[in-house]
């Protein structure tokens, strides 16, 4: 979350920058007033406590000298009631302030384009040549069903819409992509492999910014009092591995490549991308996570982008990189690059990865700090995360970009050692 001190010191500019996200954040004026009132009440309560302590000493002397104490005892009682009232007001104000801060998104970076939505995102560059097909294209759904590697009908029967069963070479391709991505990022890019739990608790969801804002997009499971949720992205469990910890400066940057199955209700996407595996309730994802010193996070953000791009370069699939506008920026992120892969059947680029710098926003929520040396004060570090990549969308790109006129799919060279075959055809 944002630092209340920074909000107070730069109230007007903070509200102006947040408003570029397309909402009204003037409520922060009240939050600042509440914080000032909170501080005033704490100061008053401390003074009353000091007075009470002094009176208690005087009562002790009176008792020692066998003098009446009723008048002073009544004063102490009234002071205690006043202190209790002020402390209750402080607790109420702290709850309101925390609620406001937890519901306030991150400040957009100053070089993020101001815009209303994704249409205002800025294309930075493109990579790769788009294949020219000399036959009638098929989309990934048609290809998958004809090859009997994607089964939507039976998935709907056992779970419902927006699920798929991967069969035969479809399952093999998914598994190969996961292993290829994990190997690449671990062996070539120096990330440590992690496979976290599929269930996360409420504290972890709050720590990375999924709660309280996006509760309707999450799947809650088990007994309500447990506060369990199905993991919406590997970012949540992986960043919260270090919640409430003080990391060693010599361990930074700390880099993880995390694989998990992700679950999303897609509550706000009714009618969008319902065909195929582009937007599903359950999907596999390889995620890159970094914990960094503040002065290094911008450079590492650029490096993480290149690490994600490397997957598509090796697969030889064309893509472009865009800088998200303020209107399309994720809740917890200050700056985000999207990698969009070319989908031939749609004749357009589709998001396959988001690479983001949250600065100290998530670290404040999750309590993740570091010390530069033994004598230094603790500081909040910066967190970064990026797709490395979304596996299902990578499969879409392979099926469509590598399709052949006879309906078969050529395996990208880099995946042949994993697939142990050069082509996908109907068995």
Secondary structure, DSSP 8 states (H G I E B T S, - for coil): ---HHHHHHTHHHHHHHHHTTSS--TTHHHHHHHHHHHHHHHHHHHHHHHHHHHHHHHHHHHHHTT---HHHHHHHHHHHHHHHHHHHHHHHHHHHHHHHHHTS-----TTS---SSGGG-EEEEEES-----SS----HHHHHHHTT-EEHHHHHHHT-SS--EE-THHHHHHHHHHHHHHHIIIIIT--EEE---SEEEHHHHHHHT-TTTTGGGS-EES-GGGTEEE-S-HHHHHHGGGTT-EEEGGG-SEEEEEEEEEE---TT-TTSS-STTSS-SEEEEEEEEEEE-GGGHHHHHHHHHHHHHHHHHHHT--EEEEE--GGG--TT-SEEEEEEEEETTTTEEEEEEEEEE-TTHHHHHHT-EEESSTTS-EEE-EEEEEEEEEHHHHHHHHHHHTB-TTS-EE--GGGHHHHSSSEE---
